Amino acid sequence: MGKLTKAGFAASKKSLGLKGKLTRKQVQRVFKHAIKKLGRSRSKSKRTKTTTRKKSNPKRRITNLARRKKRRSGKSITRTAFKFIRIGALAAPGLIRASSQTEPSKMLQAGFGCYGGFNLDGNFDWGLLTKTWSPYLATCLATYGIPKLVGIIRKL
């Protein structure tokens, strides 16, 4: 394998269709291209006939490369915290109601029954239904609605 020379670098730059001053990303592309060319075999007997392709616009290639390299940030701590707050608001009323019972069968009946609005007697109760779901609905309103409103107000 040979050395990368100034002429080899210039030839790679020209074959990529780049002119003038190069950005850091463009320099990296030219070096990659030049190194690939150095690694290829130079004997004509081993070469196969290649089909010619239409060269795309070099500016467009650069923007596609830059777009592909775009890094995304990790998960938001706020979103994770809001998720756990909503889960807690949903589970808390059932757990509180279930922990007030002593028998395991009544614990399950009380814990899951309150989400449907049913007492231990099996009677439907609107008050129990609202006590169970109102913390979750209020939390959802706070964790989804308020940030949305702040975003809308900020855009004004």
C-alpha positions in Angstrom: 0.0 0.0 0.0 1.4 3.4 -1.0 1.5 6.8 0.8 -1.2 9.4 0.6 0.3 12.3 -1.3 -0.8 15.8 -1.8 -1.6 14.9 -5.5 -3.7 11.9 -4.3 -5.6 14.1 -1.9 -6.2 16.7 -4.7 -7.3 13.9 -7.1 -9.8 12.6 -4.5 -11.1 16.1 -3.9 -11.6 16.6 -7.6 -13.3 13.2 -8.1 -15.8 14.0 -5.3 -16.5 17.3 -7.1 -15.4 19.6 -4.2 -13.8 23.0 -4.9 -12.3 25.8 -2.7 -12.0 25.6 1.0 -13.4 22.4 2.6 -15.3 22.0 5.8 -14.1 19.5 8.4 -16.7 16.9 7.2 -15.6 17.4 3.6 -11.9 16.9 4.5 -12.9 13.6 6.3 -14.8 12.5 3.2 -11.8 13.3 0.9 -9.4 11.4 3.2 -11.7 8.3 3.3 -12.0 8.4 -0.5 -8.2 8.8 -1.0 -7.5 5.9 1.5 -10.0 3.7 -0.3 -8.3 4.4 -3.6 -4.8 3.6 -2.1 -6.1 0.2 -0.9 -7.4 -0.8 -4.3 -5.4 -3.0 -6.6 -3.6 -1.1 -9.4 -3.2 -3.9 -11.9 -5.4 -3.6 -15.0 -5.9 -7.4 -15.3 -7.8 -7.6 -12.1 -10.1 -4.7 -12.9 -13.6 -5.4 -14.2 -15.5 -3.1 -16.3 -17.6 -0.8 -14.2 -20.8 0.9 -15.3 -20.9 4.6 -15.3 -23.3 6.3 -13.0 -24.7 9.7 -13.2 -22.9 11.8 -10.6 -25.2 13.5 -8.2 -24.8 17.1 -7.1 -21.9 17.3 -4.6 -23.7 19.9 -2.5 -26.7 17.6 -2.2 -24.4 14.7 -1.2 -22.8 16.7 1.6 -26.2 17.8 3.0 -27.4 14.2 3.0 -24.3 13.0 4.8 -24.7 15.8 7.4 -28.3 14.9 7.8 -27.5 11.2 8.3 -24.9 12.0 11.0 -27.3 14.0 13.1 -27.3 12.8 16.7 -30.3 12.7 18.9 -30.2 13.4 22.6 -31.1 10.9 25.2 -34.4 10.5 27.0 -35.8 13.5 28.7 -35.7 13.3 32.5 -38.9 15.4 32.7 -40.9 13.0 30.4 -39.7 10.0 32.5 -40.7 11.8 35.8 -44.1 12.7 34.4 -44.7 9.1 33.3 -44.0 7.8 36.9 -46.2 10.5 38.4 -49.1 9.5 36.2 -48.5 5.8 37.1 -48.5 6.7 40.7 -51.7 8.7 40.5 -53.4 5.8 38.7 -52.3 3.1 41.2 -52.5 5.0 44.5 -56.3 5.0 45.0 -56.6 1.3 44.4 -53.6 0.5 46.6 -54.9 2.7 49.4 -58.4 1.1 49.2 -56.9 -2.4 49.0 -54.5 -1.9 52.0 -57.5 -1.0 54.2 -58.8 -4.6 53.9 -57.5 -7.6 55.9 -58.5 -10.6 53.8 -56.6 -11.1 50.5 -59.8 -11.8 48.5 -61.4 -8.6 49.8 -58.1 -6.7 49.0 -58.4 -7.6 45.3 -62.1 -6.9 45.2 -61.7 -3.5 46.9 -58.5 -2.6 44.9 -59.9 -3.4 41.4 -63.5 -2.7 42.2 -62.9 1.0 42.9 -61.7 1.6 39.3 -65.1 0.4 38.1 -67.0 2.3 40.8 -68.2 -0.7 42.8 -68.3 -1.1 46.6 -67.5 -4.3 48.4 -71.2 -5.0 48.4 -71.3 -4.9 44.6 -73.2 -1.7 44.4 -72.2 1.0 41.9 -71.1 4.3 43.5 -70.3 7.5 41.5 -68.5 9.1 44.4 -66.1 6.1 44.6 -65.5 6.3 40.8 -64.7 10.0 41.0 -62.4 9.5 44.0 -60.5 6.9 42.1 -60.1 8.5 38.7 -59.9 12.2 39.6 -56.2 12.1 40.8 -55.2 10.4 37.5 -57.2 12.8 35.3 -55.8 15.8 37.2 -52.2 14.5 36.8 -52.7 13.9 33.1 -54.0 17.4 32.7 -51.0 18.8 34.5 -48.4 16.7 32.8 -49.7 16.9 29.3 -51.8 20.0 29.2 -49.7 22.6 31.0 -46.5 22.0 29.0 -48.6 22.1 25.8 -50.1 25.5 26.8 -46.7 26.9 27.8 -45.4 25.9 24.3 -48.3 27.6 22.6 -47.9 30.8 24.7 -44.1 30.8 24.0 -44.8 30.7 20.2 -47.0 33.8 20.4 
